[in-house]
């Protein structure tokens, strides 16, 4: 059967995977530097943000738990919800 895909499907996949690897690297850096928490923020502007994504902005997550979650959750869905799916625009940063 033929599956309908958005014209930017490859770009969305690449951005999502890059973000997952970026978050894993930032978690490792945070742990090595003594940071316990990372802050969820909007890293990419989106036209129509999902309510569940908006609710996560500003949340603080333990770097060790997030790193473990990303390592154990292969694919899109993670237990902690970050990143929160293709095109969400959410990532994490060191707290300000």
N, C-alpha and C positions, 0 to 999 in steps of 0.2 A: 504494500500500500504506500501511497505518497503522503508524506507528512509536510504540513505547512510550517515553515520556519520564518521568523522575522528576518529582514534583510541584514540586520546588524547582529545576528546570533553569534557569529564568531567573535566579534568585538566584545560582546557582553561576556562571553565565556572567558576570554583572555583577561579582561578587567577583573572579573571575579576571582580567577586563579591567582593573578598578580596580587590582589588584595589579601587573599588567604596567606600567601607566602610572605608578604610584607608584615602582616599581623604576627605571624609566627616568628619572624626575625625581630620585630619590636618586642615581643614577649621575652625572647631570649636575652635581648639587650637589657630590658628592664630588670629581669631577674638577676643578671650578672652585676648590674649597677645598684642593686638594693631597692629598686622601686617595687612596691607590692601591687599597686593598682594602676590600671590604665583606664582612660576615659573614652567613652563612645562619642563620636562626633560625625557630622556630615562632611565627608571628604569630597563629595561630588554633588553638584547641584542636580536636582531631578525635577521634572515638570510636575509630577503628581505624587508627592511622597505618601507612602503607606502609613496609616495611623500607628501600626505597630513599630515602624521604623522611627517615627517622630517620638514615640514613647521611650525609646531606648537612648535617645540623645541625652548626654550628660551623665548617663549611668556609669558607675565605676565597677570594673571587673578585676578580679585577681589575675595577675599575669600568668601565674603557674596554672590556674584552672583553665584559663582561655587557651594556653598553649596545649595542655593535655586534651582539651575538647577538640581543637583543630586537628591534632594528631590522630585522635580516635574516630572522628567524624569525617570520613572520606566522602566527598560530594558536596552538595549545597547545604543541607540542613545540619546545624550544630545544636547541641543542647542549650548553650548559652545565647544562641540567636545572633551571633556576630561572626562573620558578616551575615546579614539577614536575607540572603538570596540574590539572584541576578538583578542588577540595576538598582539596588537599594541605596547606594551612595554612602553607606555607613562604613566606618573604619574605627580604629582606636589610635590614641596618641598618649604620650606621657602627660600626666596631669600638670596643669599650669599652676 
